[in-house]
Amino acid sequence: MKKINYFIICIAISLFSTNAISQHTEEEHSDHPSEKSHDFHKHHMSLFGGMTTNFTHNDNFLTIGLDYEYRLPFAHNKFGVGFGAEYDTGDTKEMLFELLFIYHPVGGLKFVTGPMFAIVEEHVEGGHGTHEGGETTTENEFGFRIGSAYDFHINKFTISPTVNLDFISQTTAMAYGVAFGFGL
């Protein structure tokens, strides 16, 4: 129940900030129709820091990541493609690699989706319940990610509250945190 409350709070903050920034942007640019389009970066890279909650194994762990986006030059630059990588700490170490498809409907709001590849490293205990003599197993798994974020722009820099849901094999997890980015 606690995890669901975090998810609801993140969505509420995202929706509130989207509405407030959208209204501010409309007021700011209403006298200048030529400047009405949202500023965007053709290339954008960010560093993510946050937590991942694994609902299947009832576990929480720190997550760091890096992603890149290229805005496609059609449909008013509302679509982008990119890739991402994340490292999840915990008893089970995971490296996630994502192919990202991004949609920017309004302002800094963006929705992300795409396939992912996970390398899962788990330590198997040795005899008599000890870690001595144990071994490390590595599994490769495929999955899918859906998520959302909001980019707050400060010149070429962005600060983005982010929430993603990952579906990997038989596991469901939510990664949430803040991404700090830079665009060109």
N, C-alpha and C positions, 0 to 999 in steps of 0.2 A: 504494500500500500504506500509506503514511504517513497518508493521509486516512481510510482505513478504520480504522486504529488509533485515531485521534482519536474517530471515531464510536463504536467499541466502548467506549472509556474513558468517554465521556459517558453511554452507556446503563448501564454498570456502576455509575457513581456515582449515577445516578438511581434504579436498582433498590435499591442498598444504602441510600440515604437514605430511600427510601419505606418499606422494611422497618423501619429503626431508628426513624423517626418514628412509624410506625403502632404499633409496640410501646410506645413511650413514651406516646403518646396513650391507648392502652387502659389502661395501668397508671395514668396520671394521673386518668382519669375512671371507673375501675372502681367507686369508692365513691359516685359521684354519677351515677345513671342519667339524671337530667334534663339533665345537661350533656354527655352522651355524643356529641351531634351536633357535627360539626366547625364551628368558627366560619368564616364566610365574609362577604365583602363583596358587597352587592347590585350596587354599581357599582365597577369596578376599572380603573385606568388605569396603564400602565407605560411606562417608557423603556428601550429595548433597546440594548445595545452589544455588538458581537462581530465575528465574521468570517464571510464566505461563501466556500465552496470550490465553484467551478464545475467539475464533473467533465468536462463536455463540452469546455471550452476549457482545462482544466488551469491554472486561475488562482485566486488567493486575493486577497480585498480586504476592507477594513473596511466594516462595516455598522452603521448606526444606525436605530432605528425607534421607533415609538410605537403603542400599541394600547389599545383600550377593550373591556371586557366587561360585559355586563348579565346577571346570573344570573336565569334564568326561575323563576317562583314555583310550580313543580310538581315532582313526583318528588324530593322532599327537596332541592331546589335543586342537583341534580347536573348540570344542563345550563345552558349560557350561549350567548349570541350576541354578536357584536361585530364590530369592524373594526380593521384595522391598516394602517400605512403604513411603508415602509422605503426607505432610500436606500443604494444600494451604490456605493462609490467604485471607481475603477480606470480602465483605459483605456476601458472601456465604462461609462457612467453609467446606472444603472437606478433608477427609482422604481417600487416595488411597492405595490399597493393590494389588501388582502385582505378578504374577507367571511369571518368566522370562526364556526365552530360548535365549541363546547367541551364536553367531558365531564369531570366530576370524579368518578372512581370511589371514591377514598378519600383522606382527609387533603388534603394540598396537591397531590397528583398530578393533572395534567390532560393530556388529549389534545386536539389541535387539528386541524381539517381545514376545508377550504373552497376555493372558487375564488379566483383572483387575476387582476389586470390589471397588466401591466407596460408601462412606457414606457421604451424602450431608446434611448439617445442614443449614437451612435458617430461618431468623427471619421474621415473618409475622407481618406487622404493625397492630396496634390496630385501634380503631375507630377514625375518623377524621384525618387520615394520620399521627398519632403519633406512636412512639414505645411503649408508655405506654399502658398496657393492651394487648399488642401483645403476640404472642406465637411463639415458635420455632418448626419448623417442620423438621423431619428427613426422608430422602428417601434413599433407597438402590438401587444402579444401577450397571449394569455390562457394561464392555467396553473392549477395545482392545488397545494395545500400540505397536508402532513400533518406532525404534530410532537408533541412532548411537553415538559412542563416540570414543575417542582416548586416550589410557592410555600412558602417559609419565612416564616412570619408573625412580625412583631415589632410588636405593637399594630396600628395601621392600615397599617403598611408591609409590603412583601414584597420578598424577594430570591429570584429564580427562575432557576436554571440552565435553559437552553432549548436544544433541538435541533429544527430543522425541515428537512424535505426538500421542495424545490420542483421541480416539473415544468412548465417553461414552453416551449412550442413543442417544439423538438428538443433542449432543454437540461435537464440535471439538475444541481441545486446543493443544497448543505447549508449552512444558516445556523445558527451555534451561538454561544452567549455567555451573558450574564447580563442579566436584566431587573430593574429597580428600580421598584417600584410603590407605589401608594397606593390604599386602598379606603375606601368609605363604605357 
